[in-house]
Amino acid sequence: MAMSLGFHIIFAAIGIALPVMMLAAEWRWMRTGDETALALAQRWAKGSAILFAVGAVSGTVLSFELGLLWPEFMAWAGPIIGLPFSLEGFAFFTEAIFLGIYLYGWHRVSPRAHFAAGIVVAVSGAASAVFVVTINAWMNTPTGFRLVDGQPVDIDPIAAMFNPSALQQVIHMLLAAYAATGLAVAGVHARLLLKDGTNVFHRRAFTIAFTVGAVAAVLQPVSGDLITRAVARNQPVKLAAAEAHFHTAAAAPFRLGGWPDVDTQTVPYALEIPAGLSLLLFYDPDAVVTGLDAVPRDEWPPVLIVHLAFQLMVACGLAMAAVSLWGAWRWWRRGAVWGSRAFLRTVAAVTPLGFVAIEAGWVVTEVGRQPWIISGVMRTAEAVTPMPGLIVPFITFTTLYLVLAGVVVVALRRHVAATPGADRRDERRTGRADA
């Protein structure tokens, strides 16, 4: 399940953000008649279709795995979280229908109707993520029912969707998708601009993609602060594992790096900032921060994995925010973001960091909740299938994902290689208007 989620989430994130960039290019064409922007919108639309198809396959595998691998979980939680699952399916089919209209309707519907179809694609992609993330948030902070003899009663699916973790997780995931996809696409075009700096097509693409990614990347640390403080309130053990905070204490230090040792309950090689964690979480340097010692040892998550994943996620996010601020400074001072080879090389270097951060963040979310599949209600060991011989489907699905990944790489390489050549028309048209 972890492998399937790790594969699918990349395509889900791209499906959220790429339609927004596609719409931005089409909007420019509608307003200015810029044929380069039109070509860009059409190419991003084809890229969206390729990635949507692969995401649909991996998403279908996940739907089967929920029933096959987690029968007890689905039987117990189905009546509570069935509504967002149904809504996610509705959003998926809506996205598929309107993506078809967008792809094949360029000369068959009016420009406004075509643009409206693109808006539905972008909204549906984001809505799918919202509904799925609310389910995961419910697993972290379950609400919308009462327990009687171990069974849920008085079920309220709406209250379950609007659980205490839902808003923060939804915002954090959406921003992560826009930041990762925007900067990744910008990184691809940055590499191409390093080879051909006068190519107007790549300048347009870089500017739009970088703008989408940079705005989200700058907002992401704010969202990260909000979600971290929410985790401190609602899941203090997960927060303690992420920060490698073993002992409940006031004026808790904030640790950078380190290699947690569960046996000695220390964090060698960490750089500690005195009272930093208390200050960040509660705006009070003397605040008490709950440690792992607040729960029995058998309820501790794998501290090393959670801590390293959390540190990796934060490092990637800060690097992306720093590059985004550099780009904003360049736009303010120079009127364009693509004019420096050093800047283009840096953007190219951070191309994968957004997706690394997403994968690491989901490790924190899922592994940090262990040993619970539903926090405080159902343990993972109680929910998983007792069926032996899972190595066979594991190998089968792994092979499927490898084949799909290979198809995607080949298809996208050919798609990018077919982009228009350099356009060396009046350079004045590619100045501040591009920015």
N, C-alpha and C positions, 0 to 999 in steps of 0.2 A: 504493500500500500504506500509506503514511504517513497519507493522508487517511482511508482505511478504518479503520485502527487508531485514529486520533484520534476518529472518530465512535463506533466500537463500544465503546471503553473506558469511555465515560460510562455506557452502559447496563449494561456488565459490573459496574462499581463499584456502581451502584444495586442491581443484582440480588444483590450480596453482602450489602449492609447493610439494605435496606428490609425483608426478611423478619424480621430480628432485631427491628426496631422493631414490626413487626406482631405478633410473638410476645409481646413485652413487654406490648402492649395487651391481648392475649387473656388472658395470665396474670393481669393485674390484674382482668379481668372474672371469670375463673374463681374467683379468691380472694375477691373482694368483691361480686360481682354488679353492678358498676358498668356501667350500660347505655351510658354515654358511652364507656367504654373498648371495649365491644363494637362500637359504631358506628365507632370509630376503627380497630379491627383490620380490620373489613370494608372500610372505605374504602382503607386501605393495601393490602389484598389486591387490590382492583380496580386500584389504581395499579401494583402489582407486575405484574399480568397485562398491562396496556397496555405497560409498559416491557419486559417479557420478550418480548413478541411482536416489538417493533421490534428488540431485541437479537438475537433469533433470525435475523431477516432479514439484519442486518448481519454476524452471525457466519457465516452461510452464504456471503455474498459473500467473506469472508476465506478461507474454506476453498477456494473456487474460485481465488482469487488466489494462494494458496500454490503450487498446481500450475501455473497459467498464467504467472505472473510469475517464479517461482523454480524452474524445472524442474531445474537442475543442483544446487541446494541440496537439494531434496527427494529427488532420486535418490541423492545422496551421504549425506545425514544421516538419511533415512527409517528405515533399519534401527536407528539408534541412538535416535532420539526418537519412533519410532512408538508405543511403549508409553504415554507420557503423553498423546499425542494420542488414543489409543483410550480411555484412562481419562477424559479430558475429555469425550468424546462420551457415555460411559456416565453421567457425572455430569449432563450436560445433559439427557439423556432422563429420568433419575430426577427431576430438578427439575421438568421439564414434567409428568410424570405426577402427582406429589404436589401440584403447584400446582393442577392440576385438581381433585384431591380436596379441597384446602383451599378452593377457591373455591365448589364446589358441594356440599360435604359438611356445611354448618353444621347442617342439620336431618336429615341422613341417617346420620351416624355419631355415636358418643358424643363428648362434649367432650374426653375424654382422647385418643381416637383422632384427633380433628380436630387437637388441639394437637400430637400426634406427627407428623402429616402436615406441619404447619408447620415442625417441627424438621428434618425431612428436606429440605424446601425450602431452609431456611437453610444446612444443612450441605452440600447439593449445590451451591448457588451458590458457597460458599467453596471447595469442592473443585475446581470447574471452574477457578477462578482459580489455585489451587495448582498444578494440572497444567500450565496454560499458562505460568505464571511459571517453573516449573522448566525448561521448554524454553528460554525466553529466557535464564535463568541459565546453561544449558548453552552457549548461543551465546557468552556472555561468558567462561565458563571451561570449555571443553570437556574432558570426561573420559569414561571408560568405553570406550576403544578404544585400539589402537595403530596408528600409521601405517606402512604398508609400501608403498613406491613410490607414495605419494600416496593410498593407499586405506585405509579403516579395516578392521582385523582384530581378532580377540579382543574382539568387541563385548559389552559388559555394560550393558544398558539400565537396570538398577537403579543401577549406579554413575553412569551419566549423569544420572539424575534427582537423585541426591544429590551433585551437584557442589559445589565450594567456595562458589559464590555463591547456591545455592538457598535456604538457610534465611533469610539476611538479606533477600533479595529478596521471598520469600513474606511474611514478617512485615511488611515495609515496605509492600507492596501491600495487604494485608488491612487494616492500620491506616489507610492512605490512603483506602480505600473506605469504611470506617466513619466516619472523620472527615469526609470530603467530603459523604457522603450525609446523615449526622446533622445537621451544621450547615446544610446546604442546606435540608433539610426544616424545621429549626427556624427558619431565616430566613423561609421562606414564612409560617409561623404567627406569627412575630414581627410581620410586616407586618399580618396580620389582627388581631392583638391590639392593635396601635396604633390600629386603627379601632374595635375593640370589645373593650375590656380585660376585660369581665366574662364573656366566652364561655368556658364550662367546656370545651367540646370543643377549642378551640384551646389552652387552658392545658394540658390533658392531652397533646395532640400535641406542643406545644413542649417540655414537660418530658421526655417520653420521648426525642424526637429529639435534644434538646440533650445529654441524659445520654450517649446512645450516641456522639454526635459528640465531645463534650468529653473523655470518657475516652480515646478513640483519639487525639485531637489532642494531649493532654498526653503520651501515650506516644510519639507519632511522633518528636519530636526525639531521644529515646533511641535509637529504631530507626534514625534518620538517622545518628546518630553511629556506630553499629555497622556500618551498610552502607558508610559513607564510609571507615572504616578497613579494611574488607574490600576495597573497590575499590583503596585505596592498596597493599594487599598483592598483589592478583591482577591488577589492571588499572591500573598506575601511570600509563600514558599518558592514559587516560580521566580519572583524577583530576587530572593536570597540566593537561589542557584545561579541566576544570570550574573549577579554581582559577586559570587563566591563569598557570601556573607554568612559565616557559620554560626556566629553567636549574636543573640539579641543584645543590642547595646545602644546607648545614647552616643551622640557625636560619632556616628559610624563613618569610617573612611571610605572614600571612593577609590577604587582600584583600576589602574590602567595595566592591561596585560596580566601576566602571572599564569602560573600552572597549578590549579587547585589540587591539594593533597587531602583527600577525604579522610585518610587514616589519622593524620596529625591535625586535620582541620586548620591548615594554614595555606597561604597562597605564596609560595616562593616566586621570586623574580618579578613581583608586582610592584608598580610604582603607586604608592598610597598618598592620597591627598586628605589630610586630617579633616574630619567632620564633613567631607565633601558630599558623601551620599545622603546624609541627613539634610543637608542644605538643598541639594537638588530635588529630593523627593518631597520635602515638607516646608521648604524655605525657612528652616530653623536649624542652625548648626547643632543644637542640643537635642533634637528630636530623636526618639527611640525608633530604631529600624529593626523589624522582626528578622531573626536569623533562622537558619535551618534547624537549630535546636528547639524550635517551637513545636515541632512535630516529631513523631517516632522515626527512627532511622529507616524503617521499611517504607516510609512515605517520601523519602528524598528522591528527587529526580537525579539523573546522571549529571552530577555537578560539572565535571570537566567538559562534557560535550556542550551543555547549555552555556557555560561561561565563555568558552572559546567562540561558539557561534554568535553569541551576543556581542562580543568584542569585535568580531569580524564584520558583523552587520553595521555597527556604529562607525567603524573605521571607513568602510566603503561609503556610507552615507555622508560622512563629513568630507571625504575627498570629493565626492560629486558636488556637494554644496559649495566647496571652495572653488572648483573649476567654474561652476555656474556664476558665482560672484565675480570671478575674473572676466568672464564673458560679458556680464552686465557692465563692468567698468570699461571694457573695450568699446562696447556700443555707445556708452555715454561720452567717451573721449574721442572716438574715431568715427562713429556713425555706422560701423559694420563690425561683425564679430569674427569674420573669416580671414582678415587681412594679415595675420601673423602666423608664420610657419611654426614658431614655438608653441603658440596656442593650439594650432591644429594638431600638432603632435601630442599635446597633453590630452586633448579631447579624444583622440584616437586611442591613447593609452587607457582611458577610463571606460572604454566601450563596454567591457563585460561586467563592470563593478555593480551596476544596478541589479543585474540578475543574480550575481553572487550574493548581494545583500538580501534579495527576496528569498533565495534558498536558505540562507542563514537565519533569516527572520522566522521562517516557518519551522525550522528546527527548534528555535527557541520556543515558539508557540506550542508545538506538539510534544517535543521531548521534555520541555519544562513543566508540562502538566502531569507527567508520569508520576506515580503508577496509575493514574486515573484516566479513563477515557471520557467520563463525565465527572468533573471535579467534585470530590466528596460524596459522590453518589454511586458510581459504578467503576470498578477497576478494569483496566485493560485486559487483564487475564480472565476476567469473567465474561468479557464481551467477544473475545476472539473465537473463531471456529475451532472445534476439536479435531477437524478433519486432518489426517496425516498426509504425507506425500506432497506437500505444497511446493516442493522443489521443482516439480514438472511445470505447473503453471507459471512459476517464477521465471524459469528459463524461457518458457514460451513468450511471456510478456516482455522480457528483456530483449529477446530477439526481435519482437515486433517493434519495440521502441528504437532499437538500433537501425532497423530498416527504415523506419519513418524518419529518423534523424538524418540518415544518409540521403533520402529523397528530398528532404527540405533543404539541406546544404547544396545539393546539386541544382535544384530548381531555383533557389535564390541567387546562387552564383551566376547562373545564366541570365536571370532576370536583371541583376545589377550590371552585368557585363554589356547588356543591350541598351544601356542608357544613352541618351543623345550625346554627341560629341561636343567639343568646345564651341561656344558661341562668342566670337570676338567682336560683337557689335559695340556700339557706343558704350564705353565703360561708365559713363555718367548714369546710365540706367541701372547700374548695379551698386550704387552707393547707398545712401541712407534709406532708399526705398526697400532694398533688400533687408536691411536691419529691422 
